[in-house]
Amino acid sequence: MRAGFLLTFSMLLFPAVGHPQVACLTTLPPNPPFAPPAPYDSVQLSDNMFWYGTDAFWTQLSVEGVWHTKGNSNKRGGYDTKLIFWKRGFDWRKELEPELIVTARRLDHDSPSVAVAHANAVFITGNTPAMMTGISIPTAGCWEVVGQYRGHTLTFIVSVEP
């Protein structure tokens, strides 16, 4: 029975080529909810977003776990978006272009991986600096996204859909 469970589970994560995608196990809101430490807790989220990460390094994600290409598609048919990460103690005065690295790899099918090593210091609201980068996902599918900054790593899964 255990072998059957593992086979079924692996088919959900990595369906065979040519078979429709069964499921993308996107990152869900943590329970209990994560809240950034002060003074970052003053940044307001919209109703369809949640905080994800640790007291040291975090981001905001969509509750539905889906990035829709409609309205955000690039000329190649992929998906373009901006990602924002916060780091406790991040000093934008010392690092206007933070050493943030974001990578993405498709989990449900072969596709080129994506890596971005350029970011800018930004202010979303008030006086809490953050790091923003743009990323271009080449195809729809189930994607694992990893943000890395100075020894901190944050990994989440999203479904990119047309």
Backbone as numpy.savetxt, mean C-alpha at the origin, in Angstrom:
# Nx Ny Nz CAx CAy CAz Cx Cy Cz
-6.67 -34.24 5.04 -7.50 -33.05 5.04 -6.63 -31.80 5.04
-5.55 -31.79 5.80 -4.67 -30.63 5.87 -4.06 -30.33 4.50
-3.64 -31.36 3.77 -3.05 -31.14 2.45 -4.07 -30.52 1.52
-5.33 -30.96 1.59 -6.38 -30.37 0.76 -6.61 -28.91 1.10
-6.57 -28.58 2.39 -6.73 -27.19 2.81 -5.60 -26.32 2.26
-4.36 -26.81 2.37 -3.22 -26.04 1.88 -3.29 -25.85 0.37
-3.69 -26.88 -0.35 -3.82 -26.76 -1.80 -4.89 -25.73 -2.15
-6.04 -25.81 -1.49 -7.11 -24.86 -1.76 -6.67 -23.45 -1.41
-6.03 -23.29 -0.27 -5.56 -21.98 0.15 -4.55 -21.41 -0.84
-3.61 -22.24 -1.31 -2.62 -21.75 -2.26 -3.28 -21.41 -3.59
-4.35 -22.10 -3.97 -5.05 -21.78 -5.21 -5.76 -20.43 -5.09
-6.23 -20.09 -3.90 -6.84 -18.78 -3.70 -5.81 -17.68 -3.86
-4.63 -17.90 -3.32 -3.59 -16.88 -3.40 -2.95 -16.81 -4.78
-2.70 -17.96 -5.38 -1.96 -18.01 -6.63 -2.68 -18.93 -7.61
-3.80 -18.49 -8.20 -4.52 -19.36 -9.12 -3.68 -19.68 -10.35
-3.96 -20.80 -10.97 -3.22 -21.21 -12.16 -3.43 -20.21 -13.28
-2.42 -20.08 -14.13 -2.50 -19.16 -15.26 -3.69 -19.55 -16.12
-4.46 -18.57 -16.54 -5.61 -18.83 -17.37 -6.90 -19.04 -16.58
-6.81 -19.22 -15.29 -7.99 -19.37 -14.45 -8.34 -18.01 -13.86
-9.60 -17.74 -13.67 -9.98 -16.45 -13.10 -9.47 -16.33 -11.67
-9.18 -15.12 -11.27 -8.71 -14.86 -9.91 -9.84 -15.17 -8.94
-9.59 -16.00 -7.96 -10.60 -16.41 -7.01 -10.72 -15.38 -5.89
-9.60 -14.97 -5.32 -9.65 -14.03 -4.21 -8.31 -13.32 -4.07
-8.39 -12.10 -3.63 -7.19 -11.34 -3.27 -7.37 -10.98 -1.81
-6.55 -11.53 -0.96 -6.67 -11.32 0.48 -6.07 -9.97 0.85
-6.84 -8.90 0.60 -6.36 -7.55 0.83 -6.20 -7.26 2.32
-5.41 -6.27 2.62 -5.16 -5.88 4.01 -6.42 -5.25 4.59
-6.84 -5.77 5.72 -8.04 -5.30 6.39 -7.67 -4.35 7.53
-8.63 -3.53 7.96 -8.37 -2.67 9.12 -8.04 -3.52 10.34
-7.02 -3.12 11.10 -6.67 -3.90 12.30 -7.76 -3.78 13.37
-7.83 -4.81 14.21 -8.77 -4.81 15.32 -8.01 -5.16 16.58
-7.79 -4.24 17.50 -8.38 -2.90 17.54 -7.73 -1.98 16.51
-8.44 -0.90 16.17 -7.90 0.04 15.17 -6.58 0.66 15.63
-5.70 0.87 14.67 -4.44 1.57 14.94 -4.69 3.07 14.86
-4.09 3.82 15.77 -4.15 5.28 15.73 -2.72 5.80 15.84
-2.35 6.73 14.97 -0.99 7.29 15.03 -0.75 7.99 16.36
0.52 8.06 16.77 0.84 8.76 18.02 0.67 10.28 17.84
0.54 10.98 18.95 0.49 12.45 18.92 1.83 12.96 18.40
1.90 14.03 17.67 0.81 14.91 17.21 0.19 14.48 15.90
0.58 13.32 15.37 0.08 12.86 14.07 -1.39 12.45 14.12
-1.91 12.21 15.31 -3.29 11.80 15.45 -4.28 12.89 15.06
-3.77 14.10 14.79 -4.64 15.19 14.36 -4.99 15.12 12.87
-4.30 14.27 12.12 -4.60 14.10 10.70 -5.91 13.33 10.57
-6.87 13.91 9.87 -8.19 13.30 9.74 -8.25 12.38 8.53
-8.92 11.24 8.70 -9.14 10.30 7.60 -10.58 10.42 7.10
-10.76 10.14 5.81 -12.13 10.06 5.31 -12.74 8.75 5.82
-14.06 8.64 5.71 -14.78 7.48 6.25 -14.37 6.15 5.65
-13.86 6.14 4.41 -13.53 4.88 3.75 -12.05 4.52 3.88
-11.34 5.17 4.81 -9.91 4.92 5.00 -9.64 4.46 6.43
-8.47 3.82 6.63 -8.05 3.45 7.97 -6.53 3.58 8.07
-6.05 3.76 9.29 -4.61 3.82 9.55 -4.07 2.41 9.60
-2.85 2.24 9.06 -2.23 0.92 9.06 -0.74 1.08 9.31
-0.22 0.34 10.29 1.21 0.37 10.57 1.50 0.25 12.04
2.61 0.88 12.42 3.08 0.85 13.81 3.27 2.28 14.30
3.54 2.44 15.59 3.79 3.77 16.13 4.99 4.45 15.47
5.85 3.68 14.83 7.05 4.24 14.21 6.87 4.58 12.73
6.01 3.83 12.00 5.90 3.97 10.55 4.51 3.51 10.12
3.75 4.36 9.43 2.37 4.00 9.09 1.92 4.71 7.82
0.76 4.27 7.33 0.14 4.84 6.14 -1.37 4.80 6.32
-2.09 5.23 5.30 -3.55 5.11 5.30 -3.96 4.25 4.12
-4.96 3.39 4.35 -5.43 2.47 3.31 -6.93 2.56 3.18
-7.42 2.11 2.04 -8.86 2.06 1.77 -9.48 0.86 2.47
-10.62 1.06 3.08 -11.33 -0.02 3.78 -11.66 -1.16 2.82
-12.02 -0.84 1.58 -12.41 -1.90 0.64 -11.20 -2.63 0.06
-9.99 -2.09 0.21 -8.79 -2.78 -0.25 -8.62 -2.80 -1.76
-9.34 -1.92 -2.45 -9.32 -1.91 -3.92 -8.83 -0.56 -4.43
-7.95 -0.63 -5.42 -7.56 0.56 -6.18 -8.20 0.40 -7.55
-9.09 1.31 -7.92 -9.79 1.24 -9.20 -9.01 2.00 -10.26
-8.76 1.34 -11.40 -8.00 2.00 -12.47 -8.83 3.08 -13.16
-10.15 2.96 -13.11 -11.00 3.97 -13.75 -10.76 5.33 -13.11
-10.33 6.28 -13.91 -10.03 7.61 -13.40 -8.59 7.77 -12.96
-7.89 6.66 -12.74 -6.48 6.72 -12.33 -5.59 5.90 -13.26
-6.12 5.52 -14.42 -5.32 4.67 -15.30 -4.28 5.50 -16.05
-3.17 4.85 -16.33 -2.13 5.50 -17.11 -2.29 5.09 -18.57
-1.47 5.63 -19.43 -1.58 5.39 -20.87 -1.35 3.93 -21.24
-0.68 3.18 -20.38 -0.40 1.77 -20.65 -1.48 0.85 -20.09
-2.53 1.41 -19.49 -3.61 0.60 -18.96 -3.42 0.20 -17.51
-2.33 0.62 -16.90 -2.08 0.31 -15.49 -2.72 1.34 -14.57
-2.24 1.41 -13.36 -2.84 2.26 -12.34 -1.78 3.16 -11.72
-2.04 4.45 -11.69 -1.14 5.42 -11.07 -1.77 5.96 -9.79
-0.99 6.03 -8.74 -1.49 6.60 -7.49 -0.35 7.21 -6.71
-0.70 7.99 -5.71 0.28 8.54 -4.78 0.09 7.84 -3.44
1.20 7.53 -2.80 1.18 6.89 -1.49 1.80 7.83 -0.48
1.20 7.87 0.69 1.70 8.73 1.76 2.07 7.86 2.95
3.27 8.09 3.48 3.75 7.39 4.67 4.16 8.42 5.71
3.92 8.07 6.97 4.34 8.90 8.08 5.35 8.13 8.90
6.29 8.85 9.47 7.32 8.27 10.34 7.46 9.17 11.55
7.34 8.58 12.72 7.51 9.38 13.94 8.89 10.03 13.92
8.92 11.32 14.14 10.19 12.04 14.19 10.74 12.44 12.83
10.02 12.17 11.75 10.51 12.56 10.42 10.69 14.08 10.38
11.89 14.52 9.99 12.22 15.95 9.94 12.37 16.39 8.48
11.34 17.03 7.96 11.34 17.45 6.57 12.43 18.49 6.29
12.87 19.22 7.32 13.91 20.24 7.12 15.25 19.60 6.76
15.48 18.39 7.27 16.73 17.67 7.00 16.63 16.75 5.80
15.39 16.46 5.38 15.22 15.48 4.31 14.02 15.86 3.43
14.24 16.80 2.51 13.17 17.20 1.59 12.80 16.07 0.63
13.79 15.23 0.33 13.55 14.05 -0.51 13.91 12.81 0.31
12.95 12.31 1.10 13.21 11.19 2.00 13.68 9.94 1.26
14.43 9.11 1.97 14.95 7.86 1.42 13.92 6.74 1.50
12.70 7.05 1.12 11.61 6.08 1.10 11.71 5.24 -0.17
11.59 3.93 -0.01 11.58 3.01 -1.15 10.27 2.24 -1.10
9.57 2.22 -2.23 8.32 1.47 -2.32 8.45 0.47 -3.46
8.12 -0.78 -3.18 8.13 -1.82 -4.20 6.75 -2.47 -4.24
6.44 -3.05 -5.39 5.17 -3.77 -5.53 5.40 -4.98 -6.41
4.75 -6.09 -6.05 4.82 -7.29 -6.88 3.45 -7.92 -6.95
3.14 -8.42 -8.12 1.83 -9.05 -8.33 1.86 -10.46 -7.75
0.84 -10.80 -7.00 0.77 -12.09 -6.32 0.02 -13.15 -7.10
-0.90 -12.77 -7.98 -1.78 -13.73 -8.62 -1.43 -14.07 -10.06
-0.38 -13.51 -10.58 -0.02 -13.75 -11.98 1.35 -13.15 -12.21
2.04 -13.60 -13.25 3.33 -13.00 -13.59 3.12 -11.58 -14.11
3.93 -10.68 -13.63 3.91 -9.30 -14.06 5.20 -8.66 -13.58
5.69 -7.67 -14.29 6.90 -7.00 -13.82 6.68 -6.37 -12.44
7.68 -6.47 -11.59 7.64 -5.80 -10.30 7.87 -4.31 -10.50
7.54 -3.54 -9.49 7.67 -2.09 -9.55 8.53 -1.64 -8.38
9.41 -0.69 -8.61 10.21 -0.11 -7.53 10.29 1.40 -7.73
10.09 2.14 -6.65 10.17 3.60 -6.67 11.08 4.03 -5.53
12.09 4.81 -5.86 13.03 5.27 -4.83 13.10 6.79 -4.80
11.99 7.43 -5.05 11.94 8.90 -4.98 10.69 9.31 -4.22
10.86 10.20 -3.27 9.73 10.71 -2.48 9.99 12.17 -2.15
8.95 12.84 -1.72 9.05 14.23 -1.29 8.43 14.38 0.08
8.95 15.33 0.82 8.35 15.70 2.10 7.11 16.54 1.80
6.01 16.24 2.48 4.76 16.97 2.26 4.07 17.21 3.61
3.12 18.14 3.59 2.27 18.38 4.74 0.84 18.12 4.29
0.19 17.16 4.90 -1.17 16.82 4.53 -2.15 17.75 5.22
-2.02 17.90 6.52 -2.79 18.88 7.28 -1.92 19.36 8.42
-2.10 20.59 8.81 -1.39 21.13 9.96 0.12 21.06 9.82
0.77 20.76 10.90 2.24 20.76 10.91 2.82 19.36 11.12
2.17 18.35 10.56 2.68 16.98 10.66 3.24 16.55 9.30
4.56 16.55 9.14 5.14 16.20 7.84 4.99 14.72 7.54
4.91 14.43 6.25 4.79 13.06 5.76 5.68 12.89 4.54
5.73 11.67 4.01 6.50 11.36 2.81 5.53 10.89 1.74
5.64 11.45 0.55 4.75 11.07 -0.54 5.56 10.63 -1.75
5.09 9.56 -2.38 5.70 9.08 -3.61 4.60 8.66 -4.57
4.92 8.63 -5.84 3.99 8.13 -6.84 4.40 6.74 -7.26
3.43 5.91 -7.59 3.73 4.56 -8.03 2.81 4.23 -9.21
3.35 3.48 -10.15 2.59 3.07 -11.33 2.53 1.55 -11.37
1.35 1.01 -11.11 1.12 -0.44 -11.13 0.77 -0.80 -12.58
1.51 -1.73 -13.20 1.34 -1.95 -14.64 0.07 -2.69 -15.07
-0.54 -3.50 -14.18 -1.70 -4.29 -14.57 -2.67 -4.42 -13.40
-3.90 -4.76 -13.73 -4.86 -5.10 -12.68 -4.42 -6.42 -12.05
-4.86 -6.68 -10.83 -4.52 -7.91 -10.14 -4.34 -7.70 -8.66
-3.82 -8.70 -8.00 -3.57 -8.68 -6.57 -2.10 -8.29 -6.34
-1.86 -7.19 -5.64 -0.51 -6.65 -5.50 -0.11 -6.50 -4.04
1.11 -6.92 -3.76 1.72 -6.69 -2.45 2.59 -5.44 -2.58
2.36 -4.47 -1.72 3.11 -3.21 -1.74 3.92 -3.13 -0.45
5.20 -2.77 -0.59 6.10 -2.69 0.56 6.75 -1.31 0.59
6.58 -0.61 1.71 7.26 0.67 1.93 8.39 0.45 2.92
9.57 1.00 2.60 10.73 0.88 3.48 11.35 2.25 3.69
11.63 2.52 4.97 12.28 3.79 5.30 13.14 3.61 6.54
14.44 3.76 6.36 15.41 3.74 7.47 15.17 2.62 8.48
15.13 1.39 7.98 15.00 0.23 8.86 13.59 -0.15 9.23
12.61 0.60 8.77 11.20 0.28 9.03 10.56 -0.21 7.75
9.74 -1.24 7.86 9.08 -1.83 6.70 7.59 -1.97 6.98
6.80 -1.65 5.97 5.35 -1.76 6.06 4.86 -2.46 4.80
4.12 -3.57 4.96 3.65 -4.37 3.83 2.13 -4.45 3.87
1.51 -4.26 2.70 0.06 -4.41 2.60 -0.29 -4.96 1.22
-1.53 -5.48 1.11 -1.99 -6.08 -0.14 -3.24 -5.34 -0.61
-3.25 -5.00 -1.91 -4.39 -4.33 -2.52 -4.80 -5.08 -3.78
-6.04 -4.92 -4.14 -6.56 -5.45 -5.40 -6.71 -4.28 -6.36
-5.99 -4.33 -7.47 -6.11 -3.30 -8.50 -7.12 -3.82 -9.52
-8.22 -3.06 -9.70 -9.31 -3.51 -10.55 -9.68 -2.43 -11.56
-10.17 -2.89 -12.74 -10.61 -1.91 -13.76 -11.82 -1.11 -13.30
